């Protein structure tokens, strides 16, 4: 049963990030790469927060007020980085800031392949 739950979580995560990438492609004009990276970061950040709030055990742990506070304040702080996003790396950094603040060593934000438009 544990394997099925894990598979479901991974599938849900993949779907959320796939949808976030599609939203980013539609949200920013191709002629301004910084706007595209900002849209990607904003979409990924929203997807990560939605997953955290709906699936992370910390969301139902009333004994962990720091986690609950970070899901809101950390999200707002990460959003404040979005105007500074100009590349794939800075987009990843904005989202990683939020994920790192959750202080969960089992949860991370990474890419296994560079975006097709990334210069590096």
Buried (B, 14 or more C-beta within 10 A) or exposed (E): EEEEEEEEEEEBBEEBBEEBBEBBBEBBEEEEBBBBBBBBBBBBBBBBBEBBBEBBEBBEEEEBEEBBEBBEEBBEBBBEBBEEBEBBEBBBBBBBBBBBBBEBEEBEBEEEEEBEEBEE
